Amino acid sequence: MRQNSLHGIRPAGRGRVPRTGGAMVLAGVLAVFGMSARGTQSAFVRVNQLGYEASCDGRAYLMATGAESGAIFHVLNAKGVSEFSSPIGAKLGVWGKFNVYALDFQVADTGVFTMDVNGPMPATSPSFRIGSPEQLYSQGLANALNFYENERDGQQFIRTPLRTAAGHLNDRHAAVFGSPQFDGNDNILGDLQPVGGAIDASGGWWDAGDYLKFVETHSYTVALMLAGVRDFPAQMGAASGSLDFTNEAKFGLQWLNKMWNDDTQSLYYQVGIGTDFANNPNLLSDHDLWRLPQVDDTLGGTDPTLRYVRNRPVFAAGPAGSKISPNLAGRLTADFAECSQVFRGTQRDFADDCLVAAEHVFALADTAPTGDLLTTAPFDFYGET
């Protein structure tokens, strides 16, 4: 481990570590709590942290290291009164060392509840809510929107207690490189190879826990936002008031329109690097440093070890007009097609441009790929099959 007085602690190395993306903020989350033990055995109840809709079918999961034959579960209200009970469901399978059982229930009342399992290995869930969709999901949507607003890169950042200045303005003239090669520990082999020119790669959202930007995860997030705006206008669109994702979805689309150059039929899939160089371990990357985003543009002055932090590389997916990995082509096509639908009635020119981009990306989709799909550099930051 290297200590650097300017930059703080530098990790000894990342290795092949899978990542968890910021785009997953929009997805449902399950928690594991509640535990009891008999000898070395234990059982847990997993519940939906957002809660369950009243008078609708709900499911939790019992995870036990042994058999739970004959176990019964109860859904208890805040007073400890059982409002639903049933034998546990059939074993669904195995997850690691745990047997997994379904706990299916339906409760008409609203409020705060817990779930008790009485059996060979008893377990108690954390508390959870049962209520209307508005009661359950509004705060989650507000949290998600706030998250992405605070993840904004570039000049269009939103001033909040967490954000006081724009970050990565040097991305407006980012040099373009070919995809790097990696060793078995995800260290970059050799030097980055420029393929000519520079693009405006500013804007977009950072990824989870760092300042890299990936078309792969970004395109997934934009697709979900636009689907929400289109299909649930009262919850995520213009009729939702403070929960309107329309402007944030457009912000995401604007960055995708920079990463896809429709005039030259060129796709750029990543901004920045997060791993080290095998032959030059002193050359630093995003993951080597703890700092605020706005310091990157001038970090270290002319220190050559920080050149790829100050001036972040952009990676091209291939030559202009080349086939596009189907995972990226599919999501980008969906993004631009949804853009055409969502903005057709209010920003027709923008919608038309999106539709043309969708058609062009779709036409270039590689329908017979070989080897790894194109995801991120390195691939196993976010591997896809």
N, C-alpha and C positions, 0 to 999 in steps of 0.2 A: 504494500500500500504506500502510495506516495503522498507526502504532505506538501501542499503548495500554498504559500501564505496569501497569494492573491485570490486563489480560486477555492480554497478549502480542501476538504478531503476528496481524493480521487479513489473510487472503488478499485479493487484489485483486478476486476474483470467480470464481464457479464456472463460469458458462456452462452449456452443455448437455452435461454429462458423465455418461455412463451409470455405474451403480453395480454392484458385485459384492456380493451379500448373504451375511449370516452363515448363513442357512439352508443354502448350498452346502457347508458343512463336511461334511455327511453324504454328499455325492456323491464319486465317484471322481476322482482327480487324475492328469493326465498331465504329464510333465516333458519339456522339450526340452534335451538336452545332447548332447555329442559332435559334433565338427565337424572337417571337414578342408576344404582349399581347393585348387583348381587354377585359377590365375588368379583371376578374380572369381567363380568358381562355388564353391558350398559344399553340403554335405549334412549332415543331422542325423538322429538316430534318437530317436524318442519312445517311451518305455516307461512302463508303469504303475508309479508310485512305490510302491504297496502291494505289488506283486509279482504272481506268477502261481501258480496251483494246479498241483501236480505231477500229471503224467499227464492233464492237461486241455489242450484247445486254448487257445493263447494267441496274442495278436496285438500286435505293435509296428508302428510306422510309420516308413518311410524318407521323408524330405522332402529333395528335391534341386532345385537351381535349373536343372539340365540333365537330359538323358535318362540313365537308368541301365541301358541295354541290356546284357544279359549279366551283370549283377551277381549275385553269390552272397553269402549271409550265413551266419554260423556263430554258434551259441550256445556260449559257452566257459565252462567251470567255473572255480573259483578257481585251479586249477593251469594254466589256459590250454588245457585239452584240449577239443576240440570234441565236444559231445554231441548236436548237431543241426546239419545244414546243408541248404541248399536254395537254388535260384534265388529271387530276389525275386519277389513276386507281381505281378499285373497292375497297371497304373496305375489308381488309384481316382478320380483327378480332380486338380484344381488348388486349392491354398490359397495365396492371394496370389501370390507369384512362384515358389512351390514346386510341383513335381510330387510327388504323394503315392503311395507304393507300400505294399502290405501285406507284412508280414513275419510269416507264420503259422508257428507251431512248436508242438512238444509235447516236454517233457522229463520223464522219470520221476524222476530224482534230485532231491534237495533241496539247498539251499545258496545261495551267492551267485554270480551269473553276469553276464556281459557279452555284448554282441552286436556282432560285427564285420561290416561290409559291405565286400566286395571288389568293386570295379567302377570305372567311369569316374571316380566321385567317392567314394572310400572314406569311411567314417564309423564311429565307435565309440560305443556307447551308454554311459550311466552304468551302474554296477552295479545289479542288481536281485535280488530274492529269488525263489526257487521253493520252495514248501513247502505245508504243509497249510493249510486255511482258518483254523484256530486260530492258527497261526504268523503268517499274513499280516495278519489283520484285527483281532486283539484289541487291538493298540496303537492302531490307527486309531479303533476304537470308544471306547477309553478317552480318547483325545485329544478326540474329538467331545463326549463327555459332560462332560469337564472344561471345554471351551470354553463350553458352554451354562450350566453351573453358575456360571461366572464372569461371564456376560452377564446374570445375573438383575438385574432392576430392582425397586425397592420394598423393603418391610419383610422379605420372605422371602429376602434375599440369603444366600449361604453364605460364611462367613468363610474366606478363604484368604490366602496371601501377596499375592495381587493385589487382594483386596477386604477392606476394613477397616470399612466403614460402609455403611448403606443409602443409596440414591440416589433422588431424585425423589419424595419423600413428598408433595410438593404435588400430584402427579398424582391423589391421592385425591379431590380436588375440582377437577377440571379443567373450565374453561369450554368450551362447545361452540360451534363456528363452522361456517359454511357453507364449501364448497370454494372456495379462493381462485382468482383468475385470474392468469395469468402472461404476461409479455412474451416476446419471442423469445430472451432470455437467461435465462429461468427466474426473473426477478425478479418478486415479487408486485406486482400492480397495485392501488393503493388500499389501504384499511385492511381488516383482517379483519372480517368481518361476523358478529356473534353471532346465533345462532338460538335462544337461550334455554336457561337451565339449566346444570347442571354434572353430570358423571358421575365415578365412581371409575374412573380409567384406570390405576391403579397396578399394578405387577407386570409380567409379560411379560419378554421379552428385548430388549436393544438390538439395533439393526441393526449392520452391519459398519462399524467404524471411527468410529461416532458414537453418540449416545444417542437417536436417533429410534426410534419403534416403529411398525411397519406391519403391518396385518392381512394384507396380500398375502404378504409373505415369511414371517411368523409362521405363517400357516395351512399353508404348504407344509412348514415344518419339523415342525409338530405331526403332520401326516399321515404323514410318513416315520417319525417316532419311533413312532407308534402301530402302523403297519404292521410295523415291526421287532419291537416287543413282542409283537404278535399272531402273526406268522408265523414268528418266530425266537426263541422263548422261551428257548432255551438260550444264545443269543448276546446278546440285548438285553432279555430279560424276567426273570421272577422266578428262573428257574433259572440265570441267568448270573452270579450273585454281584455283584461290584463293577461289572459292566457293565450293570446293570439300569437301563433308561431309563424305567421306569414312573412314578416320582415326578416326573421332569423333564417327561415328557409331560403329566402332570396339571397341573403348574405352568403349562405353556403353555396348556392348555385353560381354566384358571381365568381367564386374561387374556382369551381369546377370548369367554368367557361374560360378561365385562364389556363388551366391545366390541360384542357382539350382545345387545341387550335383548329377550328373548323376550316379555316382557309387553307392551311397546309396539311390537314388531316394528320396532325401530330398529337400524341398523348404523352404527358409528363406525369409521373405517378408518385413522386415523393420529393419533399423539401427537407434537407438536413440529413445528418448521419448520427447514428446512436451507438456505433461500435468503434473499436480502435483499429489501428493499422498494424498488421502482423510485423512489418519490417520497420515501423517507425512508432514505437509505443509512446513517444513524447507528443505525438500529434493528437490533440484532444478532440473529443466529440461532445455532443449534447449531453450524453449520459454521464460524463465525467464531472459535471459541475452542478452546484446548487447556486442559483442566482435568480434575480428578477428578469423578466423577458426584455425589458427596455434597455438593459445594459449590454445586450449581446452585440449591437451594431458597432460599438467602440471598445469592446472588452479587450483588455490587454494592449491597447494601442496598436503597435506594429509587431507584437509578439507572433512569430511564425507558427508556434504550436497551437494558436487559437484562430488560425485563418479560416477554418471551416465552421467555426462558431460565429465569427463576425460576418462572413460572406458564405452563406449556406448553399451547398450544391443542390441542383435540381437534377433528377434522373429521368432520362427519356425512356419510354417503353420500347422504342425501336425507331427505325427510320420513318420519315414521313410516308403516310399511306400504307404502312405495314399492318398486318393482322393484329388484332387486340385480344389479349387473353380473355376467355369467355366470361370469367367471373367479373372482371372490370367492365367489359362491354355490356354485360347484362344489367348491371346496376346503373351504369352511366346512361344507358338507353332508357331505363325506367325513370331516372332522375329528370332527364330532359323531356320525356313524354309527359310526366306528371306536371312539370313546369308549364308545358303548353296547356294542360287542362286547368291548372289553378289560376294562371294569370291571363287566360284567354279573354275574360270579360273586362279586365281592368288595365292590362298592359299588353296590348295585342302584338306590338312589334317584338317585345321581349318573348312572348309566347311563340311567335313565328320562328324566331331564331332558335329557340329551344327545340322546336319540332324538327327543324332541319338538322340540327346537331344529333338528335335522337336517330334519325334515319341514317345519317352517315356513320355513326358509331356502330349501329346495328349491322350495317352492310359490311363492316370490317371485322366483325366478330370471328375469332378463330374457332371453328366448330370441330376441328380435329387436332386439339393440342397434344403435345408430347412433353414428357417431363413435368417438372413443377409448374403450376400456374404462376403467373406474375401477381405477386401480392405486395410485398414490401422488400426493402433491402436492409437486413437479410430476410429471406423467405419466412423463417420461423418466428419472426415477430408476430405475424398473423398468417399462419399457414392455412391454405384452402385446398380442397380436393374436388 
